Amino acid sequence: MASAPTSKYNSHSLENESIKRTSRDGVNRDIGEALPRLPGETRITDKEVIYICPFNGPIKGRVYITNYRLYLRSLETHLEFSHGVRGLTTWSQLKDASLQDSALILDVPLGVISRIEKMGGATSRGENSYGLDITCKDMRNLRFALKQEGHSRRDMFEILTRYAFPLAHSLPMFAFLNEEKFDVDGWMVYNPVEEYRRQGLPNHHWRITFINKCYELCDTYPALLVVPYRASDDDLRRVATFRSRNRIPVLSWIHPENKTVIVRCSQPLVGVSGKRNKDDEKYLDVIRETNRQINKLTIYDARPNVNAVANKATGGGYESDDAYHNAELFFLDIHNIHVMRESLKKVKDIVYPNVEESHWLSSLESTHWLEHIKLVLTGAIQVADRVSSGKSSVVVHCSDGWDRTAQLTSLAMLMLDSYYRSIEGFEILVQKEWISFGHKFASRIGHGDKNHADADRSPIFLQFIDCVWQMSKQ
């Protein structure tokens, strides 16, 4: 019986290509190679290179560049390569390459490339001193040596730069070229009206407003917002003038039993003069009054206290006891995007290409990465506990309310609501708390952008994913 044909929309299907290769005796031979390609992915070029493997030294191979990936396959035969791969026994080595049919394979989506640099020059001396050095966002550094004659690296450099950074070359992202078909339309997974209805909203304390349907109130908030029933749209407009980037306090989640809520926003615009805004103070009091079980509203400021005070110099600040009499303010000591970026760089330094086993724990501690993860998780636990056990409604913010705030609200909601721990629920959680509420994915990750030194780059969403992993494993 003939086997069923493989669907052209299977993302793991292999399209065989006849690739011309020069053997040791100089004869060109056509060999059927398995080059993985997604529907809509096209091969741009291929070139013979020397891959400078950090674990096994120089490996001759052929690299294929498509509009989606860089794919290297070693040219060594089983006998030639068996000695070279014998050392691939640890995770740090295996993560760099997979072995298929006794060949080393590197499969690198172009989206993970952060920087491409030329290595050496026309007058460089020394074996394998001329080529390309590629820095990846997944902590790998890939180095390819090429022949110096005839500017052999120029076309590879230009093609890689063009397709790894499409935004800089007026090209579409591959996501818009991908022709894969899926059973579910991902654009339709999150419906805010249905999600809030699942939470039991609106009710007699909370209403849905479309004041932001044209993004005129706040251009980084979703069109649909859930706000206190007693607050009019005019009240919201006045409150917006006192919150950074007009990001007013709005509901993210309501407890199904005690009806306490998690509210998110940005910092108040207090400034060095200690400005006050009666509309903002009244609005937070209205939020407090939606919960009759306790007479205090809890405010969690994700920042360290000293940073919140320093933000007054640029017009920001925090809710003081003098102005917000019925609120308790707690600082969670989570550092800003720049600290997190430097911490991840230190992690890369200690894990790639080699790990010093004898100093591993002290090296890991020096990066402070796990310390930052602990602080984010601790903050989320405090939010979840205060809502669930403390029966207090909670307001969460940082500076602008789209980085640390998103981490805290989404992690707390993940702890409190089992629906978000399903595949569909997790998709909705990310769409709702991260995308619709304006997390700057493009700036933080820099997908398709060649400006690797952008000060806005930061692993905020990666931290969230690490926290989710920690929650699932601890």
N, C-alpha and C positions, 0 to 999 in steps of 0.2 A: 504494500500500500504506500502510495506516495505521501510524503510528509506535507503538512500544511505549510504554505509559503509564509515566510516571516513578514510581518507587517512593516511597511515602509516608515511607519510612525513609531517604531520601537526605538527609544533613545539609545539602547545598547546594541542595536544591530550593527553589523560590520558590512561595509561596502568594499568588495575586493577591487583593487586597482592594479593594473599592470605597471610596475614601476621599473624603470631601467636602472640597473646597477652595474658598476664596473667591478669585475672580480679581480683576484690577485694577479691573474695572468693577463689582465688588460682587456679581456673580452667583455663587451656589453652583453648582459643577459637580462631578459624580461622575467621577473619573478613575481608571482601573484602575492601581494602583500595585503594583510588585513589592516586597513586604516579606518578607525572608528569615525563615523560622521553622523551628525544629527540631520534630520530633514531640513534643508535650507542651508546647510553648511557646505561650502565650496573650497576646494584645495587651491591655494594661491601659488605656492612654489615648494620646492624641496632642494636640499643641499647636503652634501656630505660634510660632516664636521667631526671634530674631536670633542667629546664631552668630558670636561675635567671633573670627574666624580670625586667628591670630597672623601669618599670611603674606600674607593678602589683605584683611584688614579685615572689616567687618560683612557677613554674608551671610544673607539671609532664607531660612528653611527651615521644614520641619515635622519635629518630633521625635516619634518613636513609642517608647513604653516598653512592653516586654513583661516577663514574669517572668524573662527571661533577658538581655535586651539593651536598650541605648539606641541608637536608629537615627535618624539625621538625613539627610534628603534636601533639597537646596536647591530653592527654588521658581523660581529664575531659568530662563528659556528659554535655548536655545543662544546666541542673539545677546546676551542680557543677561549671560550668565555667561562667554562666551568671553574677554572682556577680563580678568575676575577670575581665571581659571585659567591665564592665559598664563604667569604667574610660577612655576607649580608644576613646576620643572625639576630641582630637587635632591632627593636622597634624604630630607633632613631635612624637606622640604615634602611629598613624595609619601607619606611614612609616615603623615602626619596625615590624609590623605583619599585616596579613590580616585575616579576619574571614570567614571561610567556614564551613557551617553546625555546627555553634556554637563551632568550634574548632579553636584554635590559630594555624596559619601556619607561619613558617619561611622557605623561599625558598632562599637559598644563593648559587649562583654560586661559585665554588671553586676559580675561577680566581680573585674574589674580596678579598680573604683572604691575608692579609699581614704578619701576625705573629700568631703562635700557641704556647702557653705557658702552662706548667703544673701549676695548682693552688693547693697549699697545699702539704702535704706529708703524709706518712703512719701514722705519729703520730699526725696529725692535729686534733684539737678538735674544736667543734662548728658545728652547723648545716650547711650543704652545703658548707663546707670549702675545699673540696677535689674535683678536677675536672680539667676542661680545660678552659682557657681564650683565646678567639679568637679575634684578632684585624683585622678589615676589612678596605678596601680602600674607602668604601662608608660612612665612619664616624661611623659605628656601632661597638660596642664591644659586643661580645656574650659570655656569661659565662654559662657553663654547669657543674652541680654538679653530681658526680657519687658515687657509693658505694666504700668504702675504701678496702673492702675485696678482696683479690686475684688479686691485681693490675688491677682493672677493667677498668682503663682508658688507659692502655698501648696500647692495640690493636687499640682503637679509635684514640689515638694520632699518632700512627705510620701510620695508613691508611690515616688519614687526611693530615699528613705531606707529605706522598708519592704522593697523587693525587692533592693536592693543589700546590705543588712545583715539577711538573714533570721533569723540567730541571735538578734539583739536583739529580734525581734518574734515569736518562737515559730513561725517558718515553716520549712518544709523547704528544704534546698538544692535548686537546680534539678536537680542530678545525680540526685536521687531522683524527679523528675517527668519526666525525659527518657524518651521512649518509643522512642528509636532502637533498632534491632535490629542486632546484629553477628554475623558468622560465628563469632567466637571468644568464649567466655565469659571476660572479663577477670579474673574472680575466680578462675578455675582455671588461669591461665597459670603461676603459681608454685606448685610443690609442693616443699616443702623436702626431703622424703625423696628425690624423684627428682633434685633438683639436687645434693644431696650424693652420691648414687649416681653421677651423671655424673662427679663429681670422684674417684670411687674410694673413697668412704667408706660405711660404717666399714671400718677395717682393723685390723691388730694393734697399732697405736699410738693410734688414735682411735676413740671410740665415740659413739653417739648416745644422749642421755639425754632423758627426758621429765619431769625433775624440776620443770620450770617449766610443766607442762601447764595448771595452774590459775593461773599467774602469781603464785605465792606466793613463789618465790625472788626474782624481780625482775619488777616490774609493767611495765617498759619493754623487756623482752626477749621474743623469740619463745618459743613453747611448746616447740619442739624445739631442742636445743643439741648441738653437737659438742665434746667435751672429751677430755682425755687418758684413755687406757684405764686407766691406773694410778691415776686419781683417782676415789675413790668419791663418791657423792652427799652423804655426810656431810662429806667434804672440801670439796665445793663450797659447802655451807652455811656452813662456817667461813670460807672465803675471802671469801664475800659480805659478811661483817660488816666487812671491812677495805677494801672497794672502794666508792667513791661510788655511792649509790643501788643498791647490791648488784649492780652491773654487772661481773660476774666476767670474767676472760679466757676467751674462747671462740673456736673456729676459724671463720674466714670463708672461707679458700681454701687449698688444698694444691697444691703444684707437681706436675704429673703425672709428672715424671721424677726430680727429686732429693728429692721428698717434704718439702721445707721448707714452712713454713706462714705464713700471715698470721693473726694473732690480734688481736682487738679487745677493749677493756675501758674502764673509767673510771680515774680517778686513785686511788692508794692514800690511805687516811685517816691520813696521817703526823702532821699537826698540828705546832704549834710545839714540842712537847716531843720530836718525833722518834720517835714510837711505832713499834714493830715488830710484825710478826705472822708467827710461824714457819710457820703454815699457808700464808699467801700466798707467802712466800719459797720454801717447799718446792714449792708448786704451779707457780710459774714455772720452777723447776729441773726439774720433771717435763716441762714443755713443752719445755725445752731438750734434754732427753735423748731426745725423740722423733726428734731429728736427730743422727746420729752423725758427720756430716761436719765439724763445727766445734764447739769446746767453749765457745762464747759464744752467749748469747741477745741479740739486738739489740732495744732498746726505743726507739721513736720517740715522744717527747712533742711533740705538735703546737704547744704553747704557746711563747712566748718564755720564756727562763730566769727573768727577773725576775717574770713573772706566775706561774710555777709556784711560786716561792719565796713570793710574796705569798699564794698560795692556802693556804699552811700556816696562816695566821692564821684562816682559816675552817674549819680541820680537814682540808684536803686536803694535797696535796704531790706528791712524786715518789719514784721508786725510787733510793735512795742506794747508792753503791758499798759502803758498810760493811755494808748489809743484804743486798744482792743481789750476791754475789761473782762469780757467773758470768754477769753481764749487762753490756752496754754501753749507756749512755743517751745519746741525742742529742736536743737541742731543735731544733725546726724553725721557730721564730719566726713562726708564723701567729697573727695577732691575733684578738681575741674578736669576738662578734657585734655589739657596740656600735660598734667601730671600722669594721666592714664596712658597717653601716647608714649611718654618716656619710659613708663613702667613696662609696657609691652616690648619696647626696643631692647630693654635689658633682658627680658625673657628670651628673646631671639638670640641674644649674644651667648646665653648659657646653654642653649639646646641645639644650636646649629653652627658649624657642622659636627662638633664634638661635645660630649658631655663629660665633665670632670666628675666621675663618680665619687671620688674621695671628698669633694667639697660641695656635693650636690645640694644638701639642705641649706648650708650657709649661703650658697650662691642664689638659690631660689628665694631665700628670705630677703636678700639684698635687693631684689627686683621690686618688692612690696606688692606684687600682683595679687597674691592670695590675701594679703591684708586688705587690699581694696575690695576684693570679692567678698570678704567677710563683712566689711562695713556696709556694702550694698545689701547683702542678705540680712544682716542684723536690722538695718533700717526697714526693709520690707516686712520682717517678722514683727517689728514694733507696730507698723501700720496695721497689719492683719490682726494682731492681738488686741490692739486698742478698739478696733471696730467690732471684733467678734466677742471677746471676753470683757473688755472695758466698756462696751456699749456706748462708745463715744463716736460721733461723726468726726472725720479726719480731713484736713486740707493738706495737700502735699505740693510743695514747689521748690525750685532751686533758683536759678537766676532768670532764665527765659522760659523754663518749664518744658523743654523738649528733649533733654538728655537724662539727667539723673531722675527727674520727675517720672519720665516714661519707664525707667528701670524699676522704680519703687512701686508705682501703681500697678504695672503689669505683673510683677512678681507677687505682690500682695494678693492680687486677684487670682493668680494661679494657685496660691495657697488656699484661698477661701472658696473658690468655685470649681468644682470637679469638672464642669463642662469645658473649661479652658484647658483641661488636661487630656482632652480628646484631640485627634488630629484636626478636625474641623474647628473645634473651639480654639485651639492654639493659633490656627490661621486667622481666625476672627480677632483674637487678642492682639496679634501683631498688627493686623490691618487697622484696628481701632485705636489702640493706645500709642502706636508708633507712627504709622503712616498718616492716618487721618488727623492726628494731633500734631503733625508737623515736625517729626524728627528729621534732621537734615541728612538723610542717607547719602545724597550726592556729595555733600561737603565732607562728611565724616569718613566715607569709604573711598571717594574719589574714583568711582567706577568709570572707566573710559576717559579719564582726565589725566594728562601728562604731568600736571603740577604736583609732583610727589612731595614737595616741601611745604605745601599749603598748611598754614597754621591751624586750619579748621579740621584737619584729619585727626580722627581719634577713634579708638576701638570700643565705643559705647555700646553698640548693639552686640558686638562680640562678647563683651562683659556680661550682658544680659543672658546670652546663650550659655556662657560658662556657668553663670548662676543657676540656670535651669538644669544644666548637667549635674552640678553639685547637689541640687535638690533631689534629683532622681537617683543619685548614687549614694548619698550619705545615709 
